[in-house]
Amino acid sequence: MFQVSVDESFSSGHALRGYKGKCENPHGHNYKVRITIEGPELDSIGLLCDFTQIKRVLREIIAGVDHIYLNDKPPFDVTNPSAENLAKYFFDETTRQMTVSPNGARIAFVTVWETDTASATYRA
């Protein structure tokens, strides 16, 4: 099985609803997102998936969450904007926007870092 990953970053604010502690207050993070794609075989030129395509899709998704208060943006106006829910959001959005790969490549998982030492991962 082959895997490729692309990392990007963005900054946003949020508050965790129902959390008892300082994270219930509005605050911000410099997030990092990693999209990992996996598949059993490479295409005719030796690629699992074109990095350019992954970066384009990821940057489009980030454009919608960069430098905003996440609690005001659907689905986070209802769903808590935790790192776990952000990882699922990026997984779902990337899966929706990526073109079908003829060699069976698919999104394996998405990891979102809130800090350099704390991350959450979502895989289907």
C-alpha positions as CSV (number, residue, x, y, z in Angstrom):
1,M,0.0,0.0,0.0
2,F,1.3,3.4,-1.0
3,Q,0.6,6.6,1.0
4,V,1.2,10.3,0.2
5,S,0.5,13.3,2.5
6,V,0.1,17.0,2.1
7,D,0.3,19.5,5.0
8,E,-1.2,23.0,5.1
9,S,-1.9,25.5,7.9
10,F,-4.4,28.1,8.8
11,S,-5.4,30.3,11.8
12,S,-8.9,30.4,13.3
13,G,-10.7,31.2,16.5
14,H,-13.3,29.0,18.3
15,A,-14.9,28.3,21.7
16,L,-15.8,24.8,22.9
17,R,-19.5,24.7,23.9
18,G,-20.1,22.7,27.0
19,Y,-16.5,22.5,27.9
20,K,-15.7,23.3,31.6
21,G,-12.4,25.2,31.5
22,K,-10.5,27.9,29.7
23,C,-11.3,26.5,26.2
24,E,-15.0,27.4,26.7
25,N,-13.8,31.0,26.1
26,P,-13.1,32.4,22.6
27,H,-9.5,31.7,21.7
28,G,-7.4,30.9,18.6
29,H,-5.1,28.4,17.1
30,N,-2.5,28.1,14.3
31,Y,-3.8,24.8,13.0
32,K,-2.0,22.3,10.8
33,V,-3.9,19.9,8.6
34,R,-2.4,16.7,7.0
35,I,-4.4,14.9,4.3
36,T,-3.1,11.3,3.7
37,I,-4.1,9.4,0.6
38,E,-3.5,5.7,0.2
39,G,-3.8,3.2,-2.6
40,P,-2.6,-0.2,-3.8
41,E,-0.9,0.9,-7.0
42,L,0.7,3.8,-8.8
43,D,-0.5,5.3,-12.1
44,S,1.4,4.9,-15.4
45,I,3.9,7.6,-14.5
46,G,4.6,6.3,-11.0
47,L,2.3,8.6,-8.9
48,L,-0.4,7.6,-6.4
49,C,-2.0,11.0,-6.6
50,D,-0.8,14.3,-7.9
51,F,0.3,16.5,-5.0
52,T,-0.9,19.6,-7.0
53,Q,-4.5,18.3,-6.9
54,I,-4.4,17.5,-3.2
55,K,-3.0,21.0,-2.4
56,R,-5.5,22.7,-4.6
57,V,-8.5,21.0,-2.9
58,L,-7.0,21.5,0.6
59,R,-6.3,25.2,0.0
60,E,-9.9,25.7,-1.2
61,I,-11.3,24.2,2.0
62,I,-8.9,26.2,4.1
63,A,-9.9,29.4,2.4
64,G,-13.4,28.9,4.0
65,V,-12.0,28.5,7.6
66,D,-8.9,30.7,7.7
67,H,-9.0,33.7,9.9
68,I,-12.7,33.3,11.0
69,Y,-14.5,32.4,14.2
70,L,-15.3,28.8,13.5
71,N,-18.4,28.8,15.8
72,D,-20.1,31.1,13.2
73,K,-19.5,28.8,10.2
74,P,-21.7,25.8,9.3
75,P,-21.4,23.1,10.5
76,F,-19.6,24.5,13.5
77,D,-22.5,26.8,14.3
78,V,-24.1,23.6,15.6
79,T,-21.3,21.0,15.9
80,N,-18.5,21.9,18.4
81,P,-15.4,23.1,16.5
82,S,-13.1,20.6,18.3
83,A,-10.0,19.3,16.6
84,E,-11.8,16.0,16.2
85,N,-14.7,17.5,14.4
86,L,-12.3,19.7,12.3
87,A,-10.5,16.5,11.2
88,K,-13.8,14.9,10.1
89,Y,-14.9,18.1,8.4
90,F,-11.6,18.2,6.3
91,F,-12.0,14.4,5.6
92,D,-15.5,14.8,4.3
93,E,-14.8,18.0,2.3
94,T,-11.7,16.6,0.7
95,T,-13.4,13.3,-0.1
96,R,-16.3,15.3,-1.7
97,Q,-14.0,17.5,-3.8
98,M,-11.3,15.0,-4.9
99,T,-11.8,13.5,-8.3
100,V,-12.1,9.7,-8.6
101,S,-8.7,8.0,-8.9
102,P,-8.5,5.2,-11.5
103,N,-5.8,3.4,-9.4
104,G,-8.0,3.1,-6.3
105,A,-6.4,5.9,-4.3
106,R,-8.6,7.3,-1.5
107,I,-8.4,9.5,1.5
108,A,-6.9,7.3,4.3
109,F,-7.1,9.8,7.1
110,V,-6.9,13.5,8.1
111,T,-4.9,14.8,11.1
112,V,-5.5,18.3,12.5
113,W,-3.0,19.8,15.0
114,E,-4.2,22.6,17.3
115,T,-0.7,23.0,18.7
116,D,2.7,21.5,18.0
117,T,2.0,18.7,20.5
118,A,-1.8,18.1,20.3
119,S,-3.6,16.6,17.3
120,A,-6.8,14.6,16.3
121,T,-7.1,12.2,13.5
122,Y,-10.2,11.0,11.6
123,R,-10.4,8.0,9.3
124,A,-13.5,6.4,7.8
